[in-house]
Amino acid sequence: MPARGLVALAALVLGGLVAPAAHAAPTEAATGGVEPTLVAPEPITTAPESMVTRAVLAADRRTATRPAGAPPAVAKAIAAANRISGRPYRWGGGHGRWEDAGYDCSGTVSYVLHHAGLLDVARDSSALMGYGRRGRGRWISVYAHGGHAYIVIAGLRFDTSGRGEDGPRWRAERGSAAGYVVRHPAAL
């Protein structure tokens, strides 16, 4: 076996442990007279989860855009929230019927979960304290205590309270989790 073949075989057997200098350079005939250019491969990087799963608040501050790779239920939840964003706050709104003139906090959360296929019957904030599974979800988290509830979808808060107007709105600022029970739909 020629020497070049032995070097290649050794490199294969040893799992590529042979230094690159041990390999013979390509001949002029093999490259057509052009000197080969070695290009280092791009490093493999993974975006942090917070970048991958974050919805984006639109310039109108009334709608959000789903992140790439969001599961269908998340896309539906964002679309549902966008539909009622800007409606007025109305105590009891969203509990007697899904389509309403205004929504309270738990009616808002219930509406979004229902239209994402994650809830059958509207719940008040106390009942939302027992929704789904404990803890924050990767895509959707419900924050509830006896007097208020809000939802975070793909890292963006949808809430009836916050700076500015009342009623269902996307909120750029994070909500306080103090005193809230945090729940999430299974697998999200």
Secondary structure, 3 states (H helix, E strand, C coil): CCHHHHHHHHHHHCCCCCCHHHCCCCCHHHHCCCCCCCCCCCCCCCCCHHHHCCCEECCCCCCEECCCCCCHHHHHHHHHHHHHCCCCECCCCCCCCCCCCCECHHHHHHHHHHHCCCCCCCCCHHHHCCCCEECCCCCEEEEEECCEEEEEECCEEEECCCCCCCCCEEECCCCCCCCCEEEECCCC
